[in-house]
């Protein structure tokens, strides 16, 4: 059921629903722990689809979670970008590219318009603007899942390296005390 619900969501991964992405929101809906009207990017169309699937009455979008907007995309004012990489870390679908201390840019066809890149920018060089380009929810979901997998793998590798260093230090201490 979670996958069926998730397939109806817009895959912006914007967190406006109060969950850390579309799939966690889908899981909460499947467990009857969330309401069907918490997805501003999905708007009325998504609420209707969720109501039909879950056999619940239609509800209007709860304004507590925001308002429905037209398609939008992030744009970086490249001349103002200081290359801090905070926007890259914040983007849930890896639609921002660049390197530390170098200019960044948004891959507009992959940007879901989630706005998560805006708050961490220390120089306010990211603007959200309307677009007519529609992103692919399937691609956004794939990119989100790939980023999550990469982050989990990277965290596990860091933990393994820290454990390895700890074991080496303990062996050195034991050898010194012997």
Helices and strands as residue ranges (DSSP letters): H 2-8, H 22-30, H 43-54, G 63-65, E 72-76, G 78-80, H 86-90, E 96-97, E 105-106, H 116-120, E 126-130, H 137-177
